[in-house]
Amino acid sequence: MNNEPTKHIKFQNQQNAKAHFDIVQLEELYGRTILDHSIEAHHKVEFYIILFIEKGNGYHTIDFTKYPCSKGTLLTIRKDQIHKFFKSEQLKGSLLLFTNEFLVSYLEKVEAQKTMFLFNEQLGVPKIQLSDSEFENVQQIIKRITTEYFSVNDSHSLSIIRSELHILITQLFRIKSEGVQTYLEKKYLNEFIQFQNLVEKNANKQLKVNDFANLLGISTKTLNTITKNIINKSAKQFVDEIATKQIKRLLLNTNLSVKEIAYASGFEEVTNFYKYFKRLTQSTPEQFRTGK
């Protein structure tokens, strides 16, 4: 098993370094030989990805969850998530790659929130399985983007692509929120996002719910009300979930010993680290690392 450190992939567009946007055919990516990382190993992206499957069957992993893919599968991968590809000659599709600067900075607050909702795995799974009519609609938008990017490619193209991408994200937001109360309509959304950001930044410090409540200037009761309202979990469940995900990343993608990972994750006693990880994952760190 390869336990090399997880590769951090920065946004790079060799055709236009200032574009902050790129589109890549899946089969073309599979055929690339000059890459500084393996796409079949876990890697952390510093940009956003929309992966649209047009043909075939296969898999894709996002934050250690393996998602089956087939015609009409659409996956959203946000900045700082870990993912990996499973090469398959059957799979055909497109990847839309863009930075925060390309889209979000140009949108009004409510529209920007829609984008953040679509890419936030805490507010919904990153996989959408499109119906036939939804597939046709999304395919047409991506075809227009592809034509504008590769064929037209004039001084207006990036503005048109940005508008098309905005339409695509709004369409996907509609699909995700159909028949349910959208998160944008829910109370406490902004507070939850603040909490999420704090937890992710401090995942290796073993902070308690009370610590986060103090940082936010609210009571633990209010913090639990926020998480119950948004994700139907207690604040502690959410903190544990993020901490466990960080530990899994270290186990799978570094050469650190279990003892070193325990200390890096904020545990003073290795035995407490073992108990914590096994309680939440039903496996020991070694079992998780080896896949047994």
PADRENKE-452008 format. One record per residue (C-alpha): residue number from 1; chain; x, y, z. Coordinates in Angstrom, 3 decimals, decimal comma. Layout:
<lumtor:NUM; zavo:A; xx:X; yy:Y; zz:Z>
...
//
This chain:
<lumtor:1; zavo:A; xx:0,000; yy:0,000; zz:0,000>
<lumtor:2; zavo:A; xx:1,269; yy:3,484; zz:-0,877>
<lumtor:3; zavo:A; xx:1,423; yy:5,682; zz:2,212>
<lumtor:4; zavo:A; xx:3,119; yy:8,645; zz:0,599>
<lumtor:5; zavo:A; xx:1,845; yy:12,035; zz:1,816>
<lumtor:6; zavo:A; xx:-1,329; yy:13,212; zz:0,087>
<lumtor:7; zavo:A; xx:-0,499; yy:15,357; zz:-2,914>
<lumtor:8; zavo:A; xx:-1,989; yy:18,865; zz:-2,859>
<lumtor:9; zavo:A; xx:-3,051; yy:19,792; zz:-6,383>
<lumtor:10; zavo:A; xx:-3,098; yy:23,496; zz:-7,211>
<lumtor:11; zavo:A; xx:-5,142; yy:24,891; zz:-10,063>
<lumtor:12; zavo:A; xx:-3,066; yy:24,963; zz:-13,238>
<lumtor:13; zavo:A; xx:-4,289; yy:25,935; zz:-16,677>
<lumtor:14; zavo:A; xx:-1,426; yy:25,659; zz:-19,128>
<lumtor:15; zavo:A; xx:-3,411; yy:27,300; zz:-21,937>
<lumtor:16; zavo:A; xx:-4,474; yy:30,354; zz:-19,944>
<lumtor:17; zavo:A; xx:-2,945; yy:30,754; zz:-16,482>
<lumtor:18; zavo:A; xx:-5,249; yy:33,691; zz:-15,655>
<lumtor:19; zavo:A; xx:-8,497; yy:31,967; zz:-16,632>
<lumtor:20; zavo:A; xx:-9,257; yy:30,303; zz:-13,249>
<lumtor:21; zavo:A; xx:-11,336; yy:27,808; zz:-15,284>
<lumtor:22; zavo:A; xx:-10,629; yy:24,679; zz:-17,310>
<lumtor:23; zavo:A; xx:-12,535; yy:21,798; zz:-18,851>
<lumtor:24; zavo:A; xx:-11,023; yy:18,343; zz:-19,360>
<lumtor:25; zavo:A; xx:-12,448; yy:15,237; zz:-20,991>
<lumtor:26; zavo:A; xx:-12,283; yy:12,271; zz:-18,621>
<lumtor:27; zavo:A; xx:-10,802; yy:9,948; zz:-21,218>
<lumtor:28; zavo:A; xx:-8,135; yy:12,570; zz:-22,044>
<lumtor:29; zavo:A; xx:-7,215; yy:12,851; zz:-18,352>
<lumtor:30; zavo:A; xx:-6,881; yy:9,071; zz:-18,100>
<lumtor:31; zavo:A; xx:-4,424; yy:9,144; zz:-20,997>
<lumtor:32; zavo:A; xx:-2,138; yy:11,833; zz:-19,616>
<lumtor:33; zavo:A; xx:1,387; yy:10,603; zz:-18,958>
<lumtor:34; zavo:A; xx:2,996; yy:13,869; zz:-17,809>
<lumtor:35; zavo:A; xx:1,487; yy:14,478; zz:-14,378>
<lumtor:36; zavo:A; xx:3,209; yy:15,172; zz:-11,056>
<lumtor:37; zavo:A; xx:0,761; yy:12,878; zz:-9,234>
<lumtor:38; zavo:A; xx:-1,233; yy:9,712; zz:-9,722>
<lumtor:39; zavo:A; xx:-4,925; yy:10,370; zz:-10,250>
<lumtor:40; zavo:A; xx:-5,564; yy:6,878; zz:-8,833>
<lumtor:41; zavo:A; xx:-4,025; yy:7,876; zz:-5,489>
<lumtor:42; zavo:A; xx:-5,782; yy:10,093; zz:-2,967>
<lumtor:43; zavo:A; xx:-5,041; yy:13,738; zz:-3,710>
<lumtor:44; zavo:A; xx:-6,311; yy:17,008; zz:-2,289>
<lumtor:45; zavo:A; xx:-7,555; yy:19,639; zz:-4,727>
<lumtor:46; zavo:A; xx:-7,340; yy:23,381; zz:-4,154>
<lumtor:47; zavo:A; xx:-10,206; yy:24,188; zz:-6,523>
<lumtor:48; zavo:A; xx:-13,747; yy:23,054; zz:-7,355>
<lumtor:49; zavo:A; xx:-14,678; yy:20,185; zz:-9,688>
<lumtor:50; zavo:A; xx:-17,921; yy:19,164; zz:-11,374>
<lumtor:51; zavo:A; xx:-17,544; yy:15,636; zz:-12,785>
<lumtor:52; zavo:A; xx:-20,228; yy:14,734; zz:-15,337>
<lumtor:53; zavo:A; xx:-20,509; yy:11,128; zz:-16,607>
<lumtor:54; zavo:A; xx:-21,980; yy:10,677; zz:-20,095>
<lumtor:55; zavo:A; xx:-21,301; yy:6,983; zz:-20,748>
<lumtor:56; zavo:A; xx:-20,128; yy:3,810; zz:-19,044>
<lumtor:57; zavo:A; xx:-19,859; yy:2,502; zz:-15,506>
<lumtor:58; zavo:A; xx:-17,187; yy:2,945; zz:-12,852>
<lumtor:59; zavo:A; xx:-16,357; yy:4,505; zz:-9,490>
<lumtor:60; zavo:A; xx:-14,976; yy:7,651; zz:-7,920>
<lumtor:61; zavo:A; xx:-13,911; yy:8,199; zz:-4,302>
<lumtor:62; zavo:A; xx:-14,508; yy:11,441; zz:-2,394>
<lumtor:63; zavo:A; xx:-13,293; yy:11,671; zz:1,207>
<lumtor:64; zavo:A; xx:-13,049; yy:7,860; zz:1,497>
<lumtor:65; zavo:A; xx:-16,573; yy:7,216; zz:0,210>
<lumtor:66; zavo:A; xx:-16,708; yy:5,212; zz:-3,029>
<lumtor:67; zavo:A; xx:-19,485; yy:6,363; zz:-5,377>
<lumtor:68; zavo:A; xx:-20,706; yy:4,203; zz:-8,276>
<lumtor:69; zavo:A; xx:-20,834; yy:6,186; zz:-11,532>
<lumtor:70; zavo:A; xx:-22,907; yy:5,647; zz:-14,660>
<lumtor:71; zavo:A; xx:-24,586; yy:7,704; zz:-17,366>
<lumtor:72; zavo:A; xx:-26,115; yy:10,766; zz:-15,695>
<lumtor:73; zavo:A; xx:-23,950; yy:10,700; zz:-12,558>
<lumtor:74; zavo:A; xx:-22,744; yy:14,130; zz:-11,523>
<lumtor:75; zavo:A; xx:-20,258; yy:14,574; zz:-8,662>
<lumtor:76; zavo:A; xx:-19,357; yy:17,857; zz:-6,956>
<lumtor:77; zavo:A; xx:-15,931; yy:18,079; zz:-5,301>
<lumtor:78; zavo:A; xx:-15,130; yy:21,141; zz:-3,264>
<lumtor:79; zavo:A; xx:-11,855; yy:22,847; zz:-2,562>
<lumtor:80; zavo:A; xx:-9,730; yy:20,962; zz:0,009>
<lumtor:81; zavo:A; xx:-11,514; yy:17,635; zz:-0,405>
<lumtor:82; zavo:A; xx:-9,540; yy:14,445; zz:-0,992>
<lumtor:83; zavo:A; xx:-10,565; yy:12,281; zz:-3,930>
<lumtor:84; zavo:A; xx:-9,238; yy:9,713; zz:-6,382>
<lumtor:85; zavo:A; xx:-10,148; yy:8,297; zz:-9,767>
<lumtor:86; zavo:A; xx:-10,616; yy:4,665; zz:-10,777>
<lumtor:87; zavo:A; xx:-9,489; yy:4,447; zz:-14,387>
<lumtor:88; zavo:A; xx:-12,035; yy:2,825; zz:-16,645>
<lumtor:89; zavo:A; xx:-12,074; yy:2,658; zz:-20,438>
<lumtor:90; zavo:A; xx:-15,868; yy:2,546; zz:-20,209>
<lumtor:91; zavo:A; xx:-16,292; yy:5,934; zz:-18,544>
<lumtor:92; zavo:A; xx:-16,741; yy:8,996; zz:-20,753>
<lumtor:93; zavo:A; xx:-17,446; yy:12,458; zz:-19,444>
<lumtor:94; zavo:A; xx:-16,201; yy:15,913; zz:-18,565>
<lumtor:95; zavo:A; xx:-14,564; yy:17,671; zz:-15,638>
<lumtor:96; zavo:A; xx:-15,269; yy:21,364; zz:-15,103>
<lumtor:97; zavo:A; xx:-12,499; yy:22,839; zz:-12,939>
<lumtor:98; zavo:A; xx:-12,656; yy:26,335; zz:-11,459>
<lumtor:99; zavo:A; xx:-11,375; yy:28,389; zz:-8,581>
<lumtor:100; zavo:A; xx:-13,306; yy:30,358; zz:-6,023>
<lumtor:101; zavo:A; xx:-12,260; yy:33,552; zz:-7,836>
<lumtor:102; zavo:A; xx:-13,755; yy:32,450; zz:-11,142>
<lumtor:103; zavo:A; xx:-17,336; yy:32,158; zz:-9,980>
<lumtor:104; zavo:A; xx:-18,156; yy:33,067; zz:-6,402>
<lumtor:105; zavo:A; xx:-16,577; yy:36,534; zz:-6,349>
<lumtor:106; zavo:A; xx:-18,858; yy:37,572; zz:-9,221>
<lumtor:107; zavo:A; xx:-22,124; yy:36,465; zz:-7,612>
<lumtor:108; zavo:A; xx:-24,573; yy:38,121; zz:-5,277>
<lumtor:109; zavo:A; xx:-24,650; yy:36,758; zz:-1,715>
<lumtor:110; zavo:A; xx:-27,653; yy:34,440; zz:-2,174>
<lumtor:111; zavo:A; xx:-26,254; yy:33,041; zz:-5,434>
<lumtor:112; zavo:A; xx:-22,851; yy:32,475; zz:-3,808>
<lumtor:113; zavo:A; xx:-24,594; yy:30,601; zz:-0,988>
<lumtor:114; zavo:A; xx:-26,204; yy:28,299; zz:-3,545>
<lumtor:115; zavo:A; xx:-22,764; yy:27,451; zz:-4,878>
<lumtor:116; zavo:A; xx:-21,427; yy:26,771; zz:-1,382>
<lumtor:117; zavo:A; xx:-24,461; yy:24,597; zz:-0,624>
<lumtor:118; zavo:A; xx:-24,017; yy:22,542; zz:-3,789>
<lumtor:119; zavo:A; xx:-20,362; yy:21,799; zz:-2,995>
<lumtor:120; zavo:A; xx:-20,704; yy:21,335; zz:0,765>
<lumtor:121; zavo:A; xx:-20,819; yy:17,598; zz:1,501>
<lumtor:122; zavo:A; xx:-22,119; yy:18,320; zz:5,012>
<lumtor:123; zavo:A; xx:-25,302; yy:19,741; zz:3,479>
<lumtor:124; zavo:A; xx:-25,929; yy:16,862; zz:1,110>
<lumtor:125; zavo:A; xx:-24,139; yy:14,024; zz:-0,657>
<lumtor:126; zavo:A; xx:-21,817; yy:15,078; zz:-3,499>
<lumtor:127; zavo:A; xx:-23,506; yy:12,714; zz:-5,965>
<lumtor:128; zavo:A; xx:-26,520; yy:13,604; zz:-8,103>
<lumtor:129; zavo:A; xx:-28,080; yy:11,000; zz:-10,397>
<lumtor:130; zavo:A; xx:-29,776; yy:12,911; zz:-13,198>
<lumtor:131; zavo:A; xx:-33,014; yy:11,875; zz:-14,862>
<lumtor:132; zavo:A; xx:-33,074; yy:11,617; zz:-18,674>
<lumtor:133; zavo:A; xx:-34,415; yy:15,152; zz:-19,110>
<lumtor:134; zavo:A; xx:-31,976; yy:16,559; zz:-16,527>
<lumtor:135; zavo:A; xx:-29,132; yy:14,730; zz:-18,284>
<lumtor:136; zavo:A; xx:-30,032; yy:16,304; zz:-21,639>
<lumtor:137; zavo:A; xx:-30,221; yy:19,758; zz:-20,075>
<lumtor:138; zavo:A; xx:-26,858; yy:19,473; zz:-18,303>
<lumtor:139; zavo:A; xx:-25,226; yy:17,941; zz:-21,380>
<lumtor:140; zavo:A; xx:-26,338; yy:20,876; zz:-23,527>
<lumtor:141; zavo:A; xx:-24,934; yy:23,420; zz:-21,052>
<lumtor:142; zavo:A; xx:-21,589; yy:21,612; zz:-20,947>
<lumtor:143; zavo:A; xx:-21,521; yy:21,389; zz:-24,755>
<lumtor:144; zavo:A; xx:-22,021; yy:25,166; zz:-24,980>
<lumtor:145; zavo:A; xx:-19,233; yy:25,719; zz:-22,441>
<lumtor:146; zavo:A; xx:-16,939; yy:23,358; zz:-24,364>
<lumtor:147; zavo:A; xx:-17,621; yy:25,116; zz:-27,679>
<lumtor:148; zavo:A; xx:-17,071; yy:28,545; zz:-26,152>
<lumtor:149; zavo:A; xx:-13,854; yy:27,452; zz:-24,459>
<lumtor:150; zavo:A; xx:-12,184; yy:25,536; zz:-27,292>
<lumtor:151; zavo:A; xx:-13,759; yy:26,836; zz:-30,529>
<lumtor:152; zavo:A; xx:-14,736; yy:30,469; zz:-29,956>
<lumtor:153; zavo:A; xx:-12,187; yy:31,436; zz:-27,301>
<lumtor:154; zavo:A; xx:-12,320; yy:35,223; zz:-27,718>
<lumtor:155; zavo:A; xx:-12,266; yy:38,104; zz:-25,247>
<lumtor:156; zavo:A; xx:-15,892; yy:37,435; zz:-24,289>
<lumtor:157; zavo:A; xx:-15,626; yy:33,678; zz:-23,796>
<lumtor:158; zavo:A; xx:-14,757; yy:33,537; zz:-20,090>
<lumtor:159; zavo:A; xx:-17,653; yy:35,848; zz:-19,215>
<lumtor:160; zavo:A; xx:-20,036; yy:33,656; zz:-21,214>
<lumtor:161; zavo:A; xx:-18,610; yy:30,493; zz:-19,611>
<lumtor:162; zavo:A; xx:-19,024; yy:32,030; zz:-16,159>
<lumtor:163; zavo:A; xx:-22,686; yy:32,745; zz:-16,931>
<lumtor:164; zavo:A; xx:-23,234; yy:29,233; zz:-18,273>
<lumtor:165; zavo:A; xx:-21,567; yy:27,747; zz:-15,186>
<lumtor:166; zavo:A; xx:-23,804; yy:29,880; zz:-12,983>
<lumtor:167; zavo:A; xx:-26,844; yy:28,514; zz:-14,864>
<lumtor:168; zavo:A; xx:-25,551; yy:24,950; zz:-14,430>
<lumtor:169; zavo:A; xx:-25,021; yy:25,362; zz:-10,685>
<lumtor:170; zavo:A; xx:-28,483; yy:26,915; zz:-10,285>
<lumtor:171; zavo:A; xx:-30,020; yy:23,999; zz:-12,210>
<lumtor:172; zavo:A; xx:-28,190; yy:21,502; zz:-9,996>
<lumtor:173; zavo:A; xx:-29,245; yy:23,413; zz:-6,897>
<lumtor:174; zavo:A; xx:-32,860; yy:23,155; zz:-8,095>
<lumtor:175; zavo:A; xx:-32,500; yy:19,381; zz:-8,596>
<lumtor:176; zavo:A; xx:-30,993; yy:18,884; zz:-5,132>
<lumtor:177; zavo:A; xx:-33,586; yy:21,012; zz:-3,361>
<lumtor:178; zavo:A; xx:-36,724; yy:19,806; zz:-5,168>
<lumtor:179; zavo:A; xx:-39,342; yy:18,537; zz:-2,780>
<lumtor:180; zavo:A; xx:-37,456; yy:19,536; zz:0,377>
<lumtor:181; zavo:A; xx:-36,905; yy:22,714; zz:2,314>
<lumtor:182; zavo:A; xx:-33,691; yy:24,193; zz:0,968>
<lumtor:183; zavo:A; xx:-30,855; yy:24,998; zz:3,314>
<lumtor:184; zavo:A; xx:-30,965; yy:28,616; zz:2,186>
<lumtor:185; zavo:A; xx:-34,427; yy:28,832; zz:3,754>
<lumtor:186; zavo:A; xx:-33,260; yy:27,336; zz:7,032>
<lumtor:187; zavo:A; xx:-32,434; yy:29,324; zz:10,112>
<lumtor:188; zavo:A; xx:-28,842; yy:29,120; zz:11,399>
<lumtor:189; zavo:A; xx:-27,211; yy:28,310; zz:8,027>
<lumtor:190; zavo:A; xx:-24,590; yy:31,058; zz:8,340>
<lumtor:191; zavo:A; xx:-23,849; yy:30,055; zz:11,935>
<lumtor:192; zavo:A; xx:-23,431; yy:26,421; zz:10,901>
<lumtor:193; zavo:A; xx:-20,973; yy:27,373; zz:8,140>
<lumtor:194; zavo:A; xx:-18,953; yy:29,373; zz:10,678>
<lumtor:195; zavo:A; xx:-18,920; yy:26,370; zz:13,012>
<lumtor:196; zavo:A; xx:-17,941; yy:24,010; zz:10,178>
<lumtor:197; zavo:A; xx:-15,014; yy:26,240; zz:9,196>
<lumtor:198; zavo:A; xx:-13,783; yy:26,357; zz:12,801>
<lumtor:199; zavo:A; xx:-14,014; yy:22,589; zz:13,230>
<lumtor:200; zavo:A; xx:-12,178; yy:21,879; zz:9,975>
<lumtor:201; zavo:A; xx:-9,386; yy:24,334; zz:10,858>
<lumtor:202; zavo:A; xx:-8,976; yy:22,835; zz:14,349>
<lumtor:203; zavo:A; xx:-9,599; yy:19,149; zz:13,594>
<lumtor:204; zavo:A; xx:-6,231; yy:18,130; zz:15,108>
<lumtor:205; zavo:A; xx:-6,603; yy:19,957; zz:18,419>
<lumtor:206; zavo:A; xx:-9,236; yy:17,814; zz:20,179>
<lumtor:207; zavo:A; xx:-11,289; yy:20,880; zz:21,070>
<lumtor:208; zavo:A; xx:-14,552; yy:20,243; zz:22,922>
<lumtor:209; zavo:A; xx:-17,992; yy:21,467; zz:21,919>
<lumtor:210; zavo:A; xx:-17,766; yy:24,016; zz:24,711>
<lumtor:211; zavo:A; xx:-14,532; yy:25,383; zz:23,193>
<lumtor:212; zavo:A; xx:-16,198; yy:25,933; zz:19,837>
<lumtor:213; zavo:A; xx:-19,237; yy:27,510; zz:21,468>
<lumtor:214; zavo:A; xx:-16,954; yy:29,972; zz:23,264>
<lumtor:215; zavo:A; xx:-15,126; yy:30,797; zz:20,031>
<lumtor:216; zavo:A; xx:-18,490; yy:31,525; zz:18,395>
<lumtor:217; zavo:A; xx:-19,749; yy:33,492; zz:21,393>
<lumtor:218; zavo:A; xx:-22,791; yy:31,267; zz:21,937>
<lumtor:219; zavo:A; xx:-23,910; yy:28,601; zz:24,412>
<lumtor:220; zavo:A; xx:-23,421; yy:24,865; zz:23,836>
<lumtor:221; zavo:A; xx:-27,201; yy:24,534; zz:23,820>
<lumtor:222; zavo:A; xx:-27,474; yy:27,013; zz:20,957>
<lumtor:223; zavo:A; xx:-24,661; yy:25,268; zz:19,088>
<lumtor:224; zavo:A; xx:-26,489; yy:21,939; zz:19,360>
<lumtor:225; zavo:A; xx:-29,665; yy:23,616; zz:18,165>
<lumtor:226; zavo:A; xx:-27,775; yy:24,882; zz:15,111>
<lumtor:227; zavo:A; xx:-26,353; yy:21,476; zz:14,140>
<lumtor:228; zavo:A; xx:-29,632; yy:19,661; zz:14,800>
<lumtor:229; zavo:A; xx:-31,463; yy:22,184; zz:12,622>
<lumtor:230; zavo:A; xx:-29,033; yy:21,979; zz:9,698>
<lumtor:231; zavo:A; xx:-27,660; yy:18,398; zz:9,626>
<lumtor:232; zavo:A; xx:-29,745; yy:16,609; zz:12,273>
<lumtor:233; zavo:A; xx:-26,651; yy:15,755; zz:14,339>
<lumtor:234; zavo:A; xx:-25,383; yy:16,903; zz:17,699>
<lumtor:235; zavo:A; xx:-22,419; yy:19,269; zz:17,745>
<lumtor:236; zavo:A; xx:-20,251; yy:16,490; zz:19,242>
<lumtor:237; zavo:A; xx:-21,231; yy:14,039; zz:16,502>
<lumtor:238; zavo:A; xx:-20,201; yy:16,608; zz:13,912>
<lumtor:239; zavo:A; xx:-16,862; yy:17,382; zz:15,635>
<lumtor:240; zavo:A; xx:-16,082; yy:13,663; zz:15,898>
<lumtor:241; zavo:A; xx:-16,956; yy:13,122; zz:12,236>
<lumtor:242; zavo:A; xx:-14,516; yy:15,798; zz:11,041>
<lumtor:243; zavo:A; xx:-11,771; yy:14,654; zz:13,447>
<lumtor:244; zavo:A; xx:-12,137; yy:11,038; zz:12,298>
<lumtor:245; zavo:A; xx:-11,940; yy:12,056; zz:8,653>
<lumtor:246; zavo:A; xx:-8,663; yy:13,878; zz:9,366>
<lumtor:247; zavo:A; xx:-7,244; yy:10,810; zz:11,147>
<lumtor:248; zavo:A; xx:-8,195; yy:8,608; zz:8,186>
<lumtor:249; zavo:A; xx:-6,350; yy:10,965; zz:5,862>
<lumtor:250; zavo:A; xx:-3,206; yy:10,671; zz:7,976>
<lumtor:251; zavo:A; xx:-3,471; yy:6,886; zz:8,192>
<lumtor:252; zavo:A; xx:-3,905; yy:6,370; zz:4,466>
<lumtor:253; zavo:A; xx:-1,682; yy:9,081; zz:3,098>
<lumtor:254; zavo:A; xx:1,366; yy:9,494; zz:5,343>
<lumtor:255; zavo:A; xx:4,215; yy:7,356; zz:6,619>
<lumtor:256; zavo:A; xx:3,602; yy:8,474; zz:10,202>
<lumtor:257; zavo:A; xx:3,339; yy:5,738; zz:12,812>
<lumtor:258; zavo:A; xx:0,042; yy:5,309; zz:14,637>
<lumtor:259; zavo:A; xx:1,674; yy:6,824; zz:17,716>
<lumtor:260; zavo:A; xx:2,767; yy:9,880; zz:15,726>
<lumtor:261; zavo:A; xx:-0,711; yy:10,238; zz:14,238>
<lumtor:262; zavo:A; xx:-2,230; yy:10,065; zz:17,714>
<lumtor:263; zavo:A; xx:-0,062; yy:12,983; zz:18,868>
<lumtor:264; zavo:A; xx:-0,634; yy:14,882; zz:15,598>
<lumtor:265; zavo:A; xx:-4,383; yy:14,486; zz:16,168>
<lumtor:266; zavo:A; xx:-4,242; yy:16,093; zz:19,608>
<lumtor:267; zavo:A; xx:-4,201; yy:12,968; zz:21,803>
<lumtor:268; zavo:A; xx:-1,813; yy:12,873; zz:24,747>
<lumtor:269; zavo:A; xx:-2,341; yy:9,150; zz:25,329>
<lumtor:270; zavo:A; xx:-2,139; yy:6,636; zz:22,482>
<lumtor:271; zavo:A; xx:-4,549; yy:4,280; zz:24,261>
<lumtor:272; zavo:A; xx:-7,209; yy:7,014; zz:24,246>
<lumtor:273; zavo:A; xx:-6,585; yy:7,516; zz:20,521>
<lumtor:274; zavo:A; xx:-7,179; yy:3,781; zz:19,883>
<lumtor:275; zavo:A; xx:-10,398; yy:3,785; zz:21,907>
<lumtor:276; zavo:A; xx:-11,668; yy:6,940; zz:20,182>
<lumtor:277; zavo:A; xx:-10,957; yy:5,695; zz:16,649>
<lumtor:278; zavo:A; xx:-12,343; yy:2,197; zz:17,227>
<lumtor:279; zavo:A; xx:-15,513; yy:3,543; zz:18,851>
<lumtor:280; zavo:A; xx:-16,227; yy:5,737; zz:15,834>
<lumtor:281; zavo:A; xx:-15,071; yy:3,452; zz:13,006>
<lumtor:282; zavo:A; xx:-15,391; yy:-0,093; zz:14,440>
<lumtor:283; zavo:A; xx:-11,792; yy:-0,776; zz:13,396>
<lumtor:284; zavo:A; xx:-8,345; yy:-0,176; zz:14,816>
<lumtor:285; zavo:A; xx:-6,041; yy:2,358; zz:13,124>
<lumtor:286; zavo:A; xx:-3,925; yy:-0,516; zz:11,773>
<lumtor:287; zavo:A; xx:-6,971; yy:-2,319; zz:10,363>
<lumtor:288; zavo:A; xx:-8,154; yy:0,834; zz:8,631>
<lumtor:289; zavo:A; xx:-4,676; yy:1,534; zz:7,240>
<lumtor:290; zavo:A; xx:-4,286; yy:-1,948; zz:5,754>
<lumtor:291; zavo:A; xx:-7,895; yy:-2,269; zz:4,644>
<lumtor:292; zavo:A; xx:-8,496; yy:-5,400; zz:6,726>
//
